[in-house]
Amino acid sequence: MYYCILILMAAAILHFVYESIIAPSLRLELRLDLLRLRDEVRLLKIENSRAAGEGAEFVDRHLRVLQDSIDSLAGMLFKFDLVTVCAISDRIDRDVELKRRVAARARILDNCVLPGVLAIRREQLRIAAKALAVNSGPMLLGCAVPASLFVGYQTVRNKIKSSLTVPGTDLKPFMPDERELGVMAI
């Protein structure tokens, strides 16, 4: 019994250190990466407008959808965990209209074949996966073996990808309110 109490105390201390020091630092780094990506999207739009008519185009709707996707992830970065991704995915599956809008936004992004946009989308997916790992880290460590048996990598990646194409206005239920931002905002 004594060892169980010591193990639980050590786990509580490690969890406290992770959630109060390590995770916020990692989230700040991811947020800065997202802001850098958003700047790259804007710069790409400026550069592409100068070179209009020279191949693939980066039109305003590409800019709006990609920028909204990055801003939405930045807005809910501290709350972007496995539970949130599953809730978003479940809502997409249940709401036919939302599924249609998500598919339309995904088509808009898929139609843009500029190498810069493709690189930005890959980087955004990488950042989202890192945020998922940071925010679900302690839970994932305890469930790593069962989770790897039940959930394949491709399934999780598809859920993240569909979560990134949800319009910002439809993410309002998942966005933090003012009370949550008081202590947790980075």
Buried (B, 14 or more C-beta within 10 A) or exposed (E): EEEEEEEEEEEEEEEEEBBEEEBBEBBEBBBEBBEEBBEBBEEBBEEBEEEEEEEEBBBEEBBBBBBBBBBBBBBBBBBBBBEBBBBBBEBBEEEEEBBEBBEEBBEBBEEBEBEBBEEBBEBBBEBBBBBBEBBBBBEBEEBEEEBEEEBEEEEBEEBBBBBBBBBBEBBEEBEBEEEEEEEEEB
